[in-house]
Amino acid sequence: MRPYFLLEPGDGLLLCAPDGSISHVDRTAAVRLGIKAEHWCGQPLKQCWPALAELIIQERDRLEAGPRDHVVALAQPTQFELATRIRLFRTDAGFGVGILRRRSQRLHDADPEAPEDTYRLLLEAVLDTAQDAVLVTLAEPLNAPGPLIVFANQSLLDQTGYALNEVLGRSPRLFQGPDTCRETTGRLRRAMDQWEPSRMQVLNYRRDGSTCWIDLKVAPLADPNGWHTHWVSVQRDVSDRVAHEQRLAQEALALAERLHAGAPIA
């Protein structure tokens, strides 16, 4: 499966918790659905959008294999639109629903249908050929289950050992483990709260449980109006460099201890 964008600019997002309640509705989804986000958040999905709640029940097991597209009747249909195209996917805590902006937008389009499709496919191809691992998430929500991964290139998949359907819709917390430095991740979160770029070295975990040191660069992306829409991270495996630095540090420490003890230096 070639890498693709789970959601594109202009798509809306609705998140459902495991108990079936609505946990997040972004402003694009609220406009597309003709509702106020604060009126839906915290409410049961089956009460707000019965057709979607029933569809998730039917599709929940199939979502293990990856996102699925559907057309579903709107909760509040208008004279202009009775249904909308959606994309269902799993998150770290429940389900995500992309409210797609174009009816023609489908997973794995064989042929581009418009110039913007051509540009999207070109962008996906460029990112996929990058040697460094590239990850794109939505800007919000930052709290779990966000930020949601909407793109991962092949280098990222090779680096982590995950399949594409295993990372889309998940959070980058997927790559953290017991020995990941909380001080480092906390510093990253503080930078993200201020919409600031950051760079750090962090210990990540692969799918098989092994670890790797990553040189991580994260930066926010904004739309033409200045509204932050995504985070992009570029990750380079520096495990060999870190191992070499650790060996040099250990040798220097051993030498210092021998000098302190008055032992002869060969």
N, C-alpha and C positions, 0 to 999 in steps of 0.2 A: 504494500500500500504506500503510494507516494505521499509525502507530507503535504498537508493542506491547512488552510485556516479554518478552525472550528467555527468561529464567528468572525464576520467582517465588519468594518466600520459602517455604521447605520443599522446594524442588527441590535435588537433589544435582548435583555437578559432577565429571566425570572428564575429564582432558586427555590427549591422545595426541601425542607428538612425531612429526615427519615420518618417522622411522625405524620407527614402529609401536610404540614402547615407551610405557608409561604414565608420564607425568611428574607427575601430580597427581591425588589423590583427596581430596575434602573430607570432613569428618566426616559430613555428611548422606548423601552417596553411600555411604560405608563402612557406615553403619548400614542403609541401604536394601538394600544388596547382601549384607549379612551377612559382611563381610570386614574384615581389618585393612589400613588404607591402606599401612602400611610393607611389607606382604607383596606388594603389587601394584606399588608405585612402582618404576620401573626395569626392570620385567619386560615381555616382549613381550605386547601385547594379545591376540594370537592364542593365546597359552598360557593366559592368565587367563580370557579371555571370547571363545572362538572364534566364536560366533554374531555378536557385535558386530563383531569384526575383519572377518569376511566381508561384513557389511552395509556397513561403511565403504568397502570396496573397490568394492562395487557402486554406491554412492551418491556417491563422491568428486567426479565430474564434475558431477553435478546440484547439488551444494552451492554451486557458483558463483552460482546463482540465488537462494540464500538457505537458511535452515534448513529441515530436513525432519523430520517426525514419523514414528515407527515404533513397533511393538510387537515386542520381541525377547525370546527365551528367556533366562532368567537363567542366569548361570554356575553358581550354586548354588541351584537351585530348592528350595522348601519345600513342605510339604503345603498351605500357604495361598496360595502365589503361585508360578506357573510362569514367568511372563513379566512384563515391565514396559514401560511406555511411556517412550520416550526421545525426545530432540530432538537431532539431529545438526547441527553447524554448523562452519564453518571458523574458525580462529584465525590469529594472525600466524605461528604456528609449529606447524602440524599441524591437529588436529581437536579439537572440544569435544563432549562428550556430556552433555546434561542428563538427569538421572534424575528424571522428572516425578512429583510427589507424588500426582496424581489422574489416573485413567484418562480422565476426561472432559475433561481439559485439552488443548485442541487449538489450533493456529494459526488465527487469524481466525474464532473462534466467531461464528456468525451471531446466535445468541440466547443470552443468559445462562442457565446451567443452575442456578445457586444464587445466594443473596445475595452471596457473596464474589466471584462473577463480575461482578455488577452494580457492586460497589465498585471492582473492578479496572478495568473499562471506564470508570467515572467518573473514576478517577485518571488513566488514560491520556489521557482527553479533556481534563482540566484541564491537565495538563502540556503537551499538544500545542497548547493555545491560548495558552500563555505567550509573550510577545513576546521574552523573552530565551531564548537557547539553553540547553537543559537536557540533561545527560548523566548517566546512572546506570551505575555499574560495580559488579561484585562486590567485596567487601572484600579477598578473597584469591583467588589469589596476586597479590602486588604485582610480583614479578619477571616478566619476559617468559615466556610471551606475555600475562600479565596486566598490569594489571587488565582484566578482560573487560567490554566494553560490553554491557549488557543492555537499555538503553533510550536512545533519542535522539529528541527531539521535532522537529517540522517546522522550527522556527526554527534548530535545529542543522544540519539537512540543508540548509536554504537558505543558511546562513552559510558552510558548508564546500563545498557543491556535490556532496556524496556522496549516493548513494541509500541507503535504509535497509538493504538487504541487504549493502551494502558496509561498513557500520560495525558491525553487530551481530556480537558475537564477537571483534571486533578490540580493540586497546588504544588509548587516547587518544594514544599515541606516534605514531599514524597522522597526527596533525596537526602534528607537529614536523618541522623541516627544518634545513638547514645553518646558518641564521642564528638559529635558536632559541637563546636564552641558556642554556647548560648550568648556569650558576650558579643561574639562576632555577628550572630544573627540578630541580636538586639540592636546593634549599631546599624545594621542594614534596615531594620524596621524603622528606626528613628529617621534615617535619611528618606525613606519612602513616605513617611508621614509628612515630611516637608517638601516632597516632590523634588528631591535633590538626587543627582547621580552619585554613585558610590563605587568604590573598588576595594576588594578585599580578597584574602586567601582563606578558603574554608574547606573543611573536610566533609566530603560528600560520600554517600553510600550508593553502590550499584544495586541492581535488582537481586543479584546473588548474595548480597550481604557484605561483599568486599568493599574496601574504602579507596578513595582517591582524593588527592589534594587538587583543588580547583582554584585557578586565578579567575575571579568573578568580577565582571563589570556590568553594572545595572544602570539604566537610564530611563527616564519617563519620556513618552511620546505624546505630543499634543496635536489637536486638530487645528484647522485654520483659524478657529475662534479662540485658541489658547486653552481649550478645555483638555485636560489630560485624559487620554483614552486607553493607553497601553503602557506596559513596562517591557523593555527588551533587555535581555541579558545575554552576554557573550561569555562563554566559559571555556577555559583552556586547561587541560590536564597538565599539572606541573609536579606530579608525584615523584618523578625521577629527580628533579631539581631539589625538591624538599628533602628527599632521602639523602642526596649528596650533602646538602647543608647540615643535616642532622649528624651525618657521619663525621664531617669536619668539626662540628661542635663537640662531639663526644671525644674525638682525638685531642682537641685542644684542652678539654677538661681533664682528660687522663694525663696529658703532659703537665698541666699546671699542678695536679695532685702529686706527681712524681717529683717535681721541682720543690714543692712545699715540704715533701718528706725527705728531701736531700738525697734522693736516689740518683745514681749516675745516669746520664743520658747517653744512649748508644750513638 
